Amino acid sequence: MTLEEIAKLENFVDDERLSMAVATLSTADKMVLYQYYYDELNDVEIGSQVGITSQGANKRRRRALQRIKAAYENM
């Protein structure tokens, strides 16, 4: 998937509310989620690809999931 496609990751989600929640994320957050859930990379691999530590990748992923949950619940 290209960076442009990842930036529009919400277009690949069938549930409308979930799609809108994913749309609230930054491209960087979407990239980390994509790499973790679709490419099945671990935090070390993600960190090395995007130039952050494994702890940073883990934190970004957890925060992105929290943002999705909060946005989803507020719709």
C-alpha positions, 0 to 999 in steps of 0.5 A, a space after each residue: 500500500 502506498 503512503 497516499 493510500 495509507 493516508 486515506 486508510 479510512 476508505 478501506 474500513 467498511 463500518 462508517 463510524 469506524 471509518 470516520 474515527 480512523 479519519 481523525 488520525 494523522 498519517 503517521 498514526 495510520 502508518 503505524 497501525 497499518 504496519 502493525 495490523 496488516 504488515 504484522 510488523 513488531 514495534 522494533 521493526 516499525 520503529 526502524 522503518 519510521 525512525 523512532 524507537 520501539 517504545 515510540 512505536 508502541 506508544 504511538 500505536 496505543 495512543 492511536 487506538 485510544 483516539 479511535 475509541 474516543 472518536 468512535 464513542 463520541 459519534 
